Amino acid sequence: MAYYNLGIADHTVQVDGDYAYYCAATVTNPDWTGTVETTWMDGSTSVTSNITGSAVQFTSPVTVDMSAPTEVTKDGKTYEFVTHVIRYPGGSVEYNRTAACGRLTFNYKTTASSFVFFFTAYRKKTYTVTFKSHDTAGNMPAPLTVDAGSEATIPQTVPTMDGYSFDGWTKSDTTTPTPTVDYLPGDTFTPEHSMSLWAIWSEYVPPIPSGSGSGLLACVATPSGSLAFSPTTGFLVYN
């Protein structure tokens, strides 16, 4: 009979924070059950996981197939493969960063108080939506981080640019011909990858005054300063 020290039940996924943990082999007649706390490295990020599972003692060399899916799902969320982790007594070792690394033989004997655990770590899959403008603009929305498969809501923040009106957001990164509006502030959509949305602008056209024009210019006894046109109101004003 082959013995496995694993820490997670057969083909199950456990979630802890932004990470999920998986193991594809079965623990037979466990000598221990409980929670394993393991610290490992996701690139330069230190991650501490708490995994509930079971383990048995090694009494002879054991071969474990460390191959794993590139993605797993749990509670409607998608998680991407990061690395295989082997936790030896007294610490953890980061192993192969390739999901399909195959079968490995471990010649490691354990005692009832020193188990070795094998599991595969996954990171929650997210997409980033970035808001851009081909010309210098103000009041641009901050990027959105969205879980894969979840809806994103376009921020109500409206960007500004002198002499232009904001029309909406487009998925196209070209300006010629003028792209169509894909989203307006408050719209929702489900991203399928990280992406940028580009602002669409129209040159500002001031309103045409109606009526006789009486009262559009205020007369003062001794005019001073300079006369300027306000593109926001469409009026001539003294500064």
Secondary structure, DSSP 8 states (H G I E B T S, - for coil): ------SS-TTEEEEETTEEEEE-S---S-SEEEEEEEEEEETTEEEEEEEEEEE----S-EEEE----SEEEETTEEEEEEEEEEEETTEEEE--S-TT--EEEE----BTTB--EEEEEEEE-EEEEEEE-SS--BS----EEEETTS-EE--S---BBTTEEEEEEES----SS-----B-TT-EE--SS-EEEEEEEEE-------SS-TTSS---SS--S-EEE-TTT--EEE-
